[in-house]
Amino acid sequence: MEHAAKACLGVSAMPLLSNRVLAAPAGKSAGKVKNIIYLFMTGAITHLDTFDLKPGAEVQGETKGIKTKVPGMQFGSLLPGLATQADKLAVIRSMHTETADHEGARYLMRTSYRKIATIRHPHMGAMAMHLQGKRNKMLPDNVIIGGEARHPGNGYLPPSTSPLPVGDPIRGLENTKAPKYLTEDSFHRRLTLINKFDKSFQAKFKQSKVDAYNEFYQQATGLVSSDELKVFDLKEEDQEKVRDKYGMDRFGQGCLLARRLIEKNVRFVEVTFGGWDMHTDIYDRLSGKLGVLDKAMTALLEDLDQRGLLKETMVVLTTEFGRTPKINQNAGRDHHPAVFSSVLAGAGIKTGQFYGSSDEIGKYPDDDPVAVDDFNATIATAMGLPLNKEILAPNGRPFRVANEGAPIAGLLS
């Protein structure tokens, strides 16, 4: 946990924003979403083989379409589970971004800002904690399951907003048990001794970053001695009835852990699933990857719905960009930022619809294009986050939760 806090500390210096000022609409969607489960497909999942089919076109490749629960909506044939959940989904087929660089596009999707060398921006989970306050006494309000090392984390925000990283949900939250030789009494004596050593330094060099880090460290030490840690232990679930339904793989179990955390009032949980960068032999690899995604997300939506949690939880499925309509000489699809698909489900969303469209070969947006910051502004609005509130970075520059994005009325319920 200490390592996670250090890794997520930000530095200063930022470009100026434009003069555009946003105001979130005061519609019935604002603040409806209590929790977010954010499923990020790193590597860039293909839109043409999932949610944006082009039947009869050469670019369609080997993927066939299947009917869904919503009349007139078709998904790729490798998503039979999600086809049964189409009434819970709003599928955006006109997303677009400005970079075909994996790291840069992931950063933009998570923060609404371009990556620059002089500062790290916070992702939305950290922003929500900063703007809405801490919700849990012991558990973190911001968790990342299976995330990569270069995740923006809390950026320039205080360490107390840092996401708690869980590398492997099957193994649970690791390094939470003290070695056998260290008793609880000895542990607390060591903490007391450390605080004594630090006391004079902290009094002499009083600063907010030191105080924020101390707060984060205290929260971490409190968590490791709390019964709340049981939420990270998936062995508490019935393996045959529940765990197997999600899939006994990291992504499936990550989705199950996300549901358990949401039940414990954790505000923002991101689950990452990589391996979508298919420049070669896409149709030899796609069925396995989509099978894992389809099983896990279907189970998650059904589980949340049955438990009454979908009324207050939004599930987001997104990626950094799309893949080329043209299948290359290696039987794969290359990077394609011009258009891709994302999905919103659950609370705050007008579901059972396609929003926007791409052109006849899935190369460019054709109708209702959606920029990344507009996509994030839609999520933020549903959470009740103030789009026009400026947050000052350490260098005094102002930033907003979704940059200059505006929420999409056609997606909000």
Sequence and secondary structure as in RCSB ss.txt:
>XXXX:A:sequence
MEHAAKACLGVSAMPLLSNRVLAAPAGKSAGKVKNIIYLFMTGAITHLDTFDLKPGAEVQGETKGIKTKVPGMQF
GSLLPGLATQADKLAVIRSMHTETADHEGARYLMRTSYRKIATIRHPHMGAMAMHLQGKRNKMLPDNVIIGGEAR
HPGNGYLPPSTSPLPVGDPIRGLENTKAPKYLTEDSFHRRLTLINKFDKSFQAKFKQSKVDAYNEFYQQATGLVS
SDELKVFDLKEEDQEKVRDKYGMDRFGQGCLLARRLIEKNVRFVEVTFGGWDMHTDIYDRLSGKLGVLDKAMTAL
LEDLDQRGLLKETMVVLTTEFGRTPKINQNAGRDHHPAVFSSVLAGAGIKTGQFYGSSDEIGKYPDDDPVAVDDF
NATIATAMGLPLNKEILAPNGRPFRVANEGAPIAGLLS
>XXXX:A:secstr
 HHHHHHT          S       STTTT   EEEEEEETT   STTTT   TTSGGGTT  EEE SSTT EE
ETT HHHHTTGGGEEEEEEEE S   HHHHHHHHHHSS  BTTB    HHHHHHHHH    SSS SEEEES  TT
  TTTTS GGG  EEES TTT S S S  TT  HHHHHHHHHHHHHHHHHHHHHT  HHHHHHHHHHHHHHHHHT
SGGGGGG GGGS IIIIIHHH SSHHHHHHHHHHHHHHTT  EEEEEE     SS HHHHHHHHHHHHHHHHHHH
HHHHHHTT TTTEEEEEEES EE SS  TTS   EETT EEEEEEETTB  SEEESEE TTSSSEEES EEHHHH
HHHHHHHHT  TT  EE TTS EE TTTT    TTTB 
